[in-house]
Amino acid sequence: MAVDTRLIDVLVVGAGPVGLVTAYQLARFGGVSVAIIDKNAKATQQDAYGRAITLFPRTSEMLDQLGLADELAQQCFACRETVAYNSKGEEVRGRGWSFMETMKDTAWDFALVLRQKYQEDIFRRALKRLGVEVEAPVELGALDVDESVSGGPYRVTANVLDESTQRTSTIKCKCLIGSDGGRSTVRRMLSIPFEGSTTEDRWVRIDGPIKTDLPKPRTYCSIESPTHGNVLWAALDHGATRIGYAFTAERAKAYDVFDQAAAVKEAIAAVKPFSLEFEEVDWWTIYSVGQRVAQSFFVKDCIFLAGDACHTHSSGAAQGMNTGLHDAVNLAWKLSMVLRSIANPEILQTYQSERLPNVQKLIQYDKDISRLMTNRLPEGWTGNPDADVHEILGTVMAEAGTFSSGLGIFYELDQRNMLSVEGTFKCGGGLTAVKPGKRAPDVTLLKPGTFDKTRLITETPNVACFHIFVLAGEAYGAEQTFFAKAKSSAFLLKLQAAGTFDAGLD
């Protein structure tokens, strides 16, 4: 029987938030054909509610620049308040998630809490409006890359199986993106090492509407339990709450089978001295804590890994979806420009060189706080062996606050990176305030004609192109002066010479 074959530019494997946002960007930027498949129909209750919940400010900014953030915000629980309680139920300052109250210099100065189900629904609808629908349940069965040619079209051949019809078809594409989770089929088929380890620690997460006497239930809260570690209490969207706790080997001795009833029972014990009653359980899970990183994020010049497919860690820092979406945004505009012959293909090498250092930093941070959240000091601890783990945890989380919020994430300046071109935005003393690889401040600006207020991020949407911004003390004549000098600008000429883009100003 003949096998159907189709040609597309990019195949995205995995339709979680990372895959959806990647496919959405490629479709939004235009000029690139894209398909997205997922082996799951996402019809079960487990798939419907659980997993990631929190977007931090920098991620919200990125989604705002893609026109996706406002719909998320209108469904979310916007968390601006945190609280920490010790084992006696007394409020303690400066611990737990307190860094979230200092996330400033952004219009998105809150944690956007919305369960993954609802985020995916929004991303799917946005993608559908662009004419692309998720194909599911469709499983990747085989993957081959033609290495006889370099940079040729449709080098990737993917055989896929439609589980509904049991029909096999072939997709030939120029590039393939594996965003198919920690057990990535793409990564396995390409034999990419997934380096790291899984610990013996196990954590439980359980969601649902609750009743409680906790004084501040609609917050991001931590409870310092002597038996269940640093317990997470997170107010969710739609009036629900998530409880997360360490399930130690000692606690496990009481159960032959750990089921939903056991998860609820342990959650009630974890939040003592406060009371807790689940009106119903939307979702729950138990998992082993570990940290792993793929040896390569970009292989054979045409295959990419993103999100959990190339790095996994615990949910302790609430960074999983954030880190994956940072991957998606970093990759998509570069790939779009290359496929549209606007940018030099070498720009794709910057994906791993920019993302990997930040992933490695997160992995080390996650190792430390995972132990602290399980009432143990970090490995290699050289301080007081009798130190209060909850106090140390508060210090570690506070010190990593700008990294966790995403507002302080940056990429090191590297002259081999064609994007490392110094701009002209200066501050006092001749210091450069904004450098390549650093987030531009979300400052308030005035429009030159009407003096209406706007924001820098509003005026620089992500449309897979470069923005040239001129900040003039006096607007009169600024436009004419800029275009008169732009053609000889060393900044533009350096970018053009590097093949980063076509600086066509005629």
CORHULIN-V428428 format. One record per residue. N is the residue number from 0. RES is the residue in one letter. PHI is phi in degrees with one decimal (* if undefined). OMEGA is omega in radians with two decimals (999 if undefined). D_LAST is the distance of its C-alpha to the last C-alpha in whole Angstrom. Layout:
BEGIN
N RES PHI OMEGA D_LAST
N RES PHI OMEGA D_LAST
END
This chain:
BEGIN
0 M * -3.12 55
1 A -66.1 3.13 51
2 V -102.2 3.12 49
3 D -63.9 3.10 45
4 T -131.1 3.05 42
5 R -134.1 -3.13 39
6 L -110.5 3.04 35
7 I -140.5 3.13 33
8 D -76.4 -3.06 30
9 V -134.2 2.99 32
10 L -107.1 3.08 36
11 V -103.2 3.14 37
12 V -105.0 -3.11 40
13 G 110.2 -3.05 42
14 A -114.6 2.90 41
15 G -79.7 -3.12 42
16 P -55.3 -3.09 40
17 V -66.1 3.13 38
18 G -64.4 -3.13 37
19 L -63.1 -3.11 37
20 V -69.6 3.07 34
21 T -63.8 3.14 32
22 A -62.7 3.13 32
23 Y -60.1 -3.14 31
24 Q -62.6 -3.12 28
25 L -60.3 3.10 27
26 A -70.9 -3.11 28
27 R -65.6 -3.09 26
28 F -70.7 3.06 23
29 G 82.2 3.06 23
30 G 77.0 -3.12 22
31 V -135.0 3.06 26
32 S -85.8 -3.06 29
33 V -142.0 3.01 32
34 A -131.0 3.14 36
35 I -135.3 -3.12 38
36 I -123.1 3.07 42
37 D -147.3 -3.08 45
38 K -77.2 -3.13 48
39 N -108.4 3.06 50
40 A -81.6 3.13 50
41 K 57.3 -3.09 50
42 A -103.8 -3.07 53
43 T -83.7 3.13 55
44 Q -64.4 3.11 56
45 Q -56.5 -3.14 55
46 D -72.2 -3.01 52
47 A -71.8 -2.98 52
48 Y -121.9 -2.85 52
49 G -79.0 3.06 52
50 R 73.6 -2.94 50
51 A -68.5 -3.08 47
52 I -135.1 -2.88 47
53 T -118.6 2.97 45
54 L -110.5 3.12 41
55 F -90.8 -2.95 40
56 P -51.3 -3.09 38
57 R -64.3 3.09 35
58 T -65.0 3.10 35
59 S -62.4 3.08 35
60 E -60.3 -3.13 32
61 M -61.4 3.13 31
62 L -69.9 3.06 32
63 D -62.6 3.12 31
64 Q -68.5 3.08 27
65 L -102.4 3.12 28
66 G 76.0 -3.07 30
67 L -109.5 -2.91 33
68 A -74.5 -3.01 35
69 D -63.9 3.12 36
70 E -64.9 3.05 38
71 L -61.5 -3.07 40
72 A -63.7 -3.09 41
73 Q -75.7 3.07 42
74 Q -106.3 -2.94 45
75 C -84.5 2.81 45
76 F -97.6 -3.13 48
77 A -86.5 -3.02 46
78 C -93.5 3.10 48
79 R -117.4 -3.07 48
80 E -124.8 3.07 51
81 T -128.0 3.09 53
82 V -155.3 3.07 57
83 A -129.2 3.11 59
84 Y -121.1 3.04 63
85 N -81.8 -3.04 65
86 S -65.7 3.10 68
87 K -90.0 -3.10 70
88 G 86.4 3.13 68
89 E -90.5 3.12 67
90 E -71.4 3.11 63
91 V -122.5 -3.05 62
92 R -87.9 2.99 59
93 G 71.3 3.13 56
94 R -120.2 3.08 57
95 G 58.4 -3.01 55
96 W -94.3 -3.03 52
97 S -59.6 3.13 52
98 F -59.2 -3.10 48
99 M -65.9 -3.14 47
100 E -83.7 -3.13 48
101 T -116.4 -3.13 46
102 M -84.4 -3.05 42
103 K -111.7 -3.13 40
104 D 59.4 3.12 37
105 T -162.6 3.04 36
106 A -71.7 -3.13 36
107 W -100.3 -3.01 37
108 D -89.2 -3.14 40
109 F -152.3 3.01 43
110 A -85.1 3.13 44
111 L -88.6 -3.04 43
112 V -101.3 -3.13 46
113 L -150.9 -3.06 46
114 R -61.3 -2.99 48
115 Q -56.1 3.11 46
116 K -52.9 -3.06 47
117 Y -72.3 3.07 45
118 Q -63.8 3.14 42
119 E -61.9 3.11 42
120 D -58.6 -3.14 43
121 I -66.1 -3.13 40
122 F -65.8 3.14 37
123 R -63.9 3.14 39
124 R -64.2 3.12 38
125 A -63.5 3.12 35
126 L -65.8 3.14 34
127 K -63.2 3.11 36
128 R -62.5 3.10 34
129 L -93.1 3.05 31
130 G 89.4 -3.14 33
131 V -121.1 3.10 35
132 E -119.0 3.10 38
133 V -67.3 3.09 41
134 E -97.4 -3.08 43
135 A -153.5 -0.05 46
136 P -81.8 3.13 49
137 V -128.0 -3.04 47
138 E -111.5 3.05 48
139 L -73.9 -3.08 46
140 G -101.3 -3.14 49
141 A -155.7 -3.09 47
142 L -143.4 -3.13 44
143 D -139.7 3.10 43
144 V -119.4 3.11 40
145 D -79.2 -3.11 40
146 E -95.3 3.13 40
147 S -75.8 3.09 40
148 V -126.2 -3.14 36
149 S -109.3 3.08 34
150 G 73.9 -3.13 31
151 G -76.2 3.14 32
152 P -73.2 3.02 31
153 Y 51.3 3.12 34
154 R -75.0 -3.04 36
155 V -99.2 3.06 38
156 T -118.0 3.14 41
157 A -119.7 3.03 42
158 N -96.0 -3.07 46
159 V -127.1 -3.13 46
160 L -118.0 3.03 49
161 D -81.7 -3.06 49
162 E -66.1 -3.11 52
163 S -72.1 -3.08 53
164 T -105.6 -3.05 53
165 Q 59.9 3.14 54
166 R -98.5 3.12 52
167 T -97.3 3.08 50
168 S -141.3 -3.11 46
169 T -120.2 3.05 44
170 I -117.4 3.05 40
171 K -104.8 -3.04 38
172 C -140.7 3.10 35
173 K -79.9 -3.14 32
174 C -142.5 3.10 33
175 L -130.3 -3.14 36
176 I -117.5 3.07 36
177 G -91.9 3.06 40
178 S -121.5 -2.95 40
179 D -104.0 2.91 44
180 G 83.9 -3.05 45
181 G -62.9 3.09 48
182 R -101.8 -2.99 50
183 S -47.8 3.03 46
184 T -68.6 3.14 47
185 V -61.0 -3.13 44
186 R -61.7 -3.13 45
187 R -67.2 -3.12 48
188 M -63.7 3.13 47
189 L -94.4 3.11 45
190 S 54.9 3.09 48
191 I -83.9 -3.13 46
192 P -58.5 3.13 48
193 F -117.5 -2.89 48
194 E -90.7 3.14 50
195 G 146.4 -3.08 52
196 S -153.7 3.03 55
197 T -116.6 -3.09 57
198 T -87.4 3.07 59
199 E -85.8 -3.14 63
200 D -68.9 3.08 61
201 R -126.2 3.13 61
202 W -121.3 3.11 59
203 V -117.2 3.01 60
204 R -128.4 -3.11 57
205 I -143.4 -3.06 59
206 D -118.8 3.00 57
207 G 160.5 3.03 59
208 P -72.4 -3.00 60
209 I -134.0 2.88 63
210 K -122.9 -3.05 65
211 T -160.5 2.98 66
212 D -109.9 3.07 67
213 L -59.9 -3.00 64
214 P -60.9 -3.09 64
215 K -127.7 -3.03 60
216 P -75.1 -3.09 59
217 R -95.2 -3.12 56
218 T -144.6 2.83 54
219 Y -93.5 -2.92 53
220 C -125.7 2.98 56
221 S -125.2 3.10 58
222 I -122.8 -3.04 62
223 E -85.0 -3.06 63
224 S -90.2 3.09 66
225 P -74.0 -3.07 69
226 T -110.9 -3.04 69
227 H -127.9 3.09 65
228 G 71.2 3.12 63
229 N -85.4 -2.97 60
230 V -77.9 3.07 60
231 L -88.4 3.00 57
232 W -127.3 -3.07 57
233 A -121.8 3.02 54
234 A -67.3 -3.08 54
235 L -110.8 3.01 52
236 D -64.0 3.05 50
237 H 56.0 3.04 52
238 G 76.7 -3.12 55
239 A -87.5 -3.13 56
240 T -141.7 3.02 56
241 R -109.6 3.01 56
242 I -113.8 3.11 59
243 G -131.3 -3.08 58
244 Y -151.6 3.06 61
245 A -81.2 3.11 62
246 F -106.7 -3.00 65
247 T -77.3 3.10 67
248 A -60.2 3.12 69
249 E -64.5 3.13 72
250 R -68.3 -3.07 71
251 A -66.4 -3.11 71
252 K -60.5 -3.08 74
253 A -81.7 -3.02 75
254 Y -128.6 2.95 73
255 D -78.1 3.10 74
256 V -131.8 3.11 71
257 F -100.6 -3.08 68
258 D -117.3 -3.10 67
259 Q -60.8 3.13 66
260 A -60.8 3.10 69
261 A -66.9 3.13 69
262 A -61.8 3.11 65
263 V -67.4 -3.14 66
264 K -59.9 -3.14 70
265 E -70.5 3.08 68
266 A -63.2 3.11 65
267 I -62.6 3.10 68
268 A -69.6 -3.06 70
269 A -65.9 -3.03 66
270 V -93.7 3.09 66
271 K -57.3 0.31 69
272 P -89.9 -3.14 70
273 F -89.5 3.13 68
274 S -90.8 -3.12 69
275 L -151.4 3.05 67
276 E -137.2 3.06 67
277 F -86.0 3.06 65
278 E -70.5 2.96 65
279 E -161.8 3.12 64
280 V -108.6 3.08 61
281 D -77.3 -2.99 58
282 W -167.7 2.99 57
283 W -153.3 3.11 59
284 T -154.5 2.97 58
285 I -131.2 -3.08 60
286 Y -147.6 3.10 58
287 S -89.3 -3.11 58
288 V -85.8 3.08 56
289 G -164.0 3.13 54
290 Q -137.4 3.12 51
291 R -142.7 3.12 49
292 V -136.2 3.08 46
293 A -67.3 3.14 44
294 Q -64.1 3.11 44
295 S -138.8 3.06 41
296 F -94.8 -3.01 38
297 F -144.9 -3.08 36
298 V -130.5 3.07 38
299 K 56.4 3.10 37
300 D 61.9 -3.11 33
301 C -152.3 -3.13 34
302 I -117.2 -3.14 36
303 F -122.6 2.95 36
304 L -114.2 3.14 38
305 A -145.8 3.11 38
306 G 68.6 -3.09 40
307 D -61.0 3.10 44
308 A -63.7 -3.14 43
309 C -120.4 3.03 42
310 H -162.5 3.10 44
311 T -130.8 -3.13 47
312 H -162.5 -3.14 49
313 S -75.2 3.05 51
314 S -92.1 -3.05 50
315 G -58.0 -3.11 52
316 A -97.3 -3.13 49
317 A 55.0 -3.05 47
318 Q -110.8 -2.99 44
319 G -56.1 -3.12 44
320 M -68.4 3.13 42
321 N -59.8 -3.11 40
322 T -63.9 3.12 39
323 G -64.2 3.13 38
324 L -70.2 3.01 36
325 H -63.6 3.04 34
326 D -58.4 -3.05 34
327 A -60.1 -3.10 33
328 V -70.3 3.13 30
329 N -63.0 -3.04 29
330 L -79.7 -2.87 29
331 A -64.3 -3.08 28
332 W -67.8 3.13 24
333 K -67.3 -3.13 24
334 L -64.5 3.11 26
335 S -59.8 -3.11 23
336 M -67.2 3.11 20
337 V -66.9 -3.11 22
338 L -67.1 3.08 24
339 R -92.4 3.11 20
340 S 59.6 3.08 19
341 I -97.3 -3.08 16
342 A -122.5 3.08 19
343 N -67.0 -3.14 21
344 P -55.1 3.14 25
345 E -60.9 -3.14 26
346 I -63.8 3.14 25
347 L -66.7 3.10 28
348 Q -65.6 -3.12 30
349 T -74.6 3.14 29
350 Y -58.4 -3.13 31
351 Q -72.2 -3.08 34
352 S -65.5 3.11 34
353 E -86.5 -3.05 33
354 R -82.3 -3.02 35
355 L -58.2 -3.13 38
356 P -59.0 3.13 39
357 N -72.7 3.05 39
358 V -64.7 3.13 41
359 Q -62.8 3.09 44
360 K -63.1 3.11 44
361 L -64.3 -3.13 45
362 I -60.0 3.14 47
363 Q -65.3 3.10 49
364 Y -61.1 -3.12 49
365 D -65.3 3.09 50
366 K -59.0 -3.10 53
367 D -67.9 -3.06 54
368 I -73.9 3.09 54
369 S -63.7 3.09 56
370 R -68.6 -3.14 59
371 L -63.0 3.13 59
372 M -72.3 3.08 59
373 T -108.0 3.09 62
374 N 64.4 3.07 64
375 R -131.5 3.10 63
376 L -75.3 -3.13 62
377 P -61.3 3.05 59
378 E -62.8 -3.13 59
379 G 74.7 3.14 60
380 W -62.0 -3.11 61
381 T -113.5 3.13 62
382 G -85.1 -3.13 63
383 N -61.1 -3.12 66
384 P -66.8 3.13 67
385 D -102.1 -3.11 69
386 A -61.8 3.09 65
387 D -72.3 -3.07 65
388 V -62.1 -3.12 62
389 H -72.0 3.08 61
390 E -67.4 3.10 60
391 I -63.8 3.12 58
392 L -59.4 3.12 56
393 G -60.0 3.13 55
394 T -66.0 -3.12 54
395 V -62.3 -3.13 52
396 M -68.2 3.11 51
397 A -66.5 -3.14 50
398 E -64.7 3.14 48
399 A -95.7 -3.01 46
400 G -57.5 -3.11 45
401 T -71.2 3.05 41
402 F -70.2 -3.13 41
403 S -64.2 3.12 43
404 S -71.0 -3.11 41
405 G 86.9 -3.06 38
406 L -71.2 -3.13 36
407 G -103.6 3.13 37
408 I -71.8 3.12 36
409 F -148.8 3.11 33
410 Y -115.3 -3.09 32
411 E -62.7 3.08 33
412 L -69.1 -3.11 31
413 D -139.4 -3.08 31
414 Q -64.9 3.07 29
415 R -76.7 3.13 29
416 N -86.1 -3.08 27
417 M -64.8 3.10 24
418 L -86.9 -3.11 23
419 S -82.4 -3.13 25
420 V -115.2 -3.11 22
421 E -65.6 3.06 24
422 G -90.9 -3.08 22
423 T -122.4 -3.14 22
424 F -80.8 -3.01 24
425 K -111.4 2.99 28
426 C -127.8 -3.06 31
427 G -53.5 3.10 34
428 G 78.3 3.11 35
429 G 78.7 3.13 32
430 L -77.2 3.09 32
431 T -83.4 -3.10 29
432 A -80.6 -3.13 30
433 V -120.9 -3.09 28
434 K -120.5 3.04 27
435 P -54.2 3.12 26
436 G 88.7 -3.13 28
437 K -107.5 3.11 30
438 R -68.0 3.05 30
439 A -74.8 -3.13 28
440 P -65.9 -3.13 30
441 D -83.5 -3.03 30
442 V -81.7 3.03 30
443 T -81.3 -3.13 31
444 L -123.2 3.05 28
445 L -112.4 3.08 27
446 K -69.4 -2.95 25
447 P -64.9 -3.08 23
448 G -85.5 -3.03 24
449 T -106.0 -3.09 28
450 F 62.3 3.00 29
451 D -67.3 3.13 29
452 K -78.6 3.03 30
453 T -146.6 -3.13 28
454 R -122.1 -3.13 28
455 L -57.6 -3.10 26
456 I -67.9 3.08 27
457 T -64.4 -3.08 26
458 E -84.9 3.12 23
459 T -126.6 3.12 22
460 P -64.1 3.12 23
461 N -84.6 3.10 23
462 V -123.4 3.10 21
463 A 57.5 3.01 20
464 C -150.4 3.10 17
465 F -91.3 3.06 16
466 H -104.2 3.02 16
467 I -108.8 -3.03 15
468 F -112.0 3.10 18
469 V -114.8 3.09 18
470 L -103.5 -3.05 22
471 A -115.7 3.07 22
472 G -62.7 3.07 26
473 E -124.2 -3.02 25
474 A -71.2 -3.04 22
475 Y -62.0 3.10 22
476 G 82.9 -3.07 19
477 A -64.6 -3.11 18
478 E -63.2 -3.13 14
479 Q -63.4 3.14 14
480 T -64.1 -3.12 15
481 F -61.5 -3.08 13
482 F -70.2 3.09 9
483 A -68.3 -3.07 11
484 K -102.5 -2.97 12
485 A -60.9 -3.05 10
486 K -64.6 3.14 9
487 S -102.8 -3.09 12
488 S -64.7 3.11 14
489 A -62.1 3.14 17
490 F -62.1 -3.12 17
491 L -68.0 -3.12 13
492 L -65.2 3.13 14
493 K -67.7 3.10 18
494 L -63.6 -3.12 17
495 Q -66.8 3.13 14
496 A -64.0 3.13 17
497 A -73.8 -3.13 20
498 G 79.1 -3.11 18
499 T -70.2 3.11 18
500 F -162.6 3.11 15
501 D -93.6 -3.05 11
502 A -82.9 -3.12 9
503 G -77.4 -3.08 6
504 L -109.0 3.13 4
505 D -70.6 999 0
END
